[in-house]
Amino acid sequence: MIKEFEKHCQSTHLSTICAPLIELSNQAFAVNNGNIPKWECAIDSIDKTSLGQVSFKRPYVAIDTNIDATKLTHALKQLMPWRKGPYQIGQLNLDSEWRGDVKWDRLKDHIQPLKGKTVLDVGSGNGYFTYLMALEGASIALGIEPFLLFNYQFQAIRTLMSCPPNAYVLPLKLEQMPIDSHFDTVFSMGVLYHQKDHMLHLQQLMDITIDGGELILETLIIDQQYGEQIIPEDRYARMRNVWCLPSTNTLHHWLEQTGFKDIKLIDVTKTTPEEQRATHWIGDNTQSIKDFLDPNDSNLTIEGLPAPKRAIFICKK
Ligand SMILES: C[S@@+](CC[C@H](N)C(=O)[O-])C[C@H]1O[C@@H](n2cnc3c(N)ncnc32)[C@H](O)[C@@H]1O
């Protein structure tokens, strides 16, 4: 996949940063991770003789193929948990924990058209949205995702495509992106609340966006009634790594402080069990949103904090 990225990258606006991206990615894949042989074996076991065309058949990123669904299920289950998706591969519905199409529907009519654009998907997971960005006609949609399993999931799905779209996922963090990266549209969805330093994340998003380019920022927020921001002392909805939950006013202010313009709040939605659900594709730990909420009050998390609500802001550099 890195070879295909290298070839394509040279003909895009990212040509000047191909070499460092590839070097950093190779370093990330070379780490000593005992699961890598299992993940590689799972991808190797996929039958590559029945490849198909990819398209968006809501809710699925769908691949039109006659591949044997039983054998494919066995291979893809080696790559669990499948948090992001869903995907449909021939007869197989890979129903991930999250219905990504629900988030996509909230934002797709508000963003600048992606046709011909150089797009970055920060914290892309297995690339579900990165595929949608490429299917919208991006000249290149680059997902960056430091968690290696999600990179292997992306590759597994990609190997099933006869003619993969211009989508790639590399095992990188935003902070590793070369300073001369320049993207027309940058997505940071579900990433800000994982950052210890939220202002640094916003500054880095600003740095890699071209002048006049667009940022789509999606993150957990709280209602104003709970104050300007909540910093969870311990876990939030059972997640260990949630650092900050701002109100939408606070987040607007942070974006302004960073220097973004034309800041628009386009959506605020409470996360529901329709969007995040336990499926057999997330493995033994079958807990999902309903297990993270107070059983007596679905407006609170199990820790007594406001239940997950997410906002989408769109702004310009
Ligand atoms: C909650 S998931 C969101 C996935 C997807 N963007 C979505 O909206 O559904 C956040 C992802 O961001 C990744 N991530 C966290 N910090 C990151 C960073 N500094 N740079 C890039 N990705 C990061 C995590 O590994 C995780 O897969």
The ligand as a Tripos MOL2 file, in Angstrom:
@<TRIPOS>MOLECULE
LIG
   27    29     1     0     0
SMALL
NO_CHARGES

@<TRIPOS>ATOM
      1 C1        -12.5240    8.3730   18.4250 C.3       1 LIG1
      2 S1        -11.5050    7.9240   17.0900 S.3       1 LIG1
      3 C2        -12.2830    8.7970   15.7780 C.3       1 LIG1
      4 C3        -12.1940    8.1030   14.4500 C.3       1 LIG1
      5 C4        -12.8850    8.8110   13.3070 C.3       1 LIG1
      6 N1        -12.1930   10.0340   12.9540 N.3       1 LIG1
      7 C5        -14.3080    9.1090   13.6270 C.2       1 LIG1
      8 O1        -14.6770   10.2830   13.6730 O.co2     1 LIG1
      9 O2        -15.0870    8.1870   13.8460 O.co2     1 LIG1
     10 C6        -10.0410    8.9040   17.3520 C.3       1 LIG1
     11 C7         -8.8330    8.3730   16.6050 C.3       1 LIG1
     12 O3         -7.8290    9.3870   16.6280 O.3       1 LIG1
     13 C8         -6.5810    8.7600   16.7650 C.3       1 LIG1
     14 N2         -5.6600    9.7920   17.3180 N.ar      1 LIG1
     15 C9         -5.5210   10.1760   18.6040 C.ar      1 LIG1
     16 N3         -4.5840   11.1460   18.7110 N.ar      1 LIG1
     17 C10        -4.1170   11.3770   17.4600 C.ar      1 LIG1
     18 C11        -3.1340   12.2620   16.9210 C.ar      1 LIG1
     19 N4         -2.4310   13.0770   17.6970 N.pl3     1 LIG1
     20 N5         -2.9300   12.2540   15.5760 N.ar      1 LIG1
     21 C12        -3.6480   11.4200   14.7820 C.ar      1 LIG1
     22 N6         -4.5770   10.5540   15.2420 N.ar      1 LIG1
     23 C13        -4.8240   10.5270   16.5690 C.ar      1 LIG1
     24 C14        -6.8440    7.5750   17.6880 C.3       1 LIG1
     25 O4         -5.8530    6.5530   17.5510 O.3       1 LIG1
     26 C15        -8.2300    7.1420   17.2560 C.3       1 LIG1
     27 O5         -8.2100    6.0920   16.3180 O.3       1 LIG1
@<TRIPOS>BOND
     1     1     2 1
     2     2     3 1
     3     2    10 1
     4     3     4 1
     5     4     5 1
     6     5     6 1
     7     5     7 1
     8     7     8 2
     9     7     9 1
    10    10    11 1
    11    11    12 1
    12    11    26 1
    13    12    13 1
    14    13    14 1
    15    13    24 1
    16    14    15 ar
    17    14    23 ar
    18    15    16 ar
    19    16    17 ar
    20    17    18 ar
    21    17    23 ar
    22    18    19 1
    23    18    20 ar
    24    20    21 ar
    25    21    22 ar
    26    22    23 ar
    27    24    25 1
    28    24    26 1
    29    26    27 1
@<TRIPOS>SUBSTRUCTURE
     1 LIG1         1 GROUP 0 **** ****
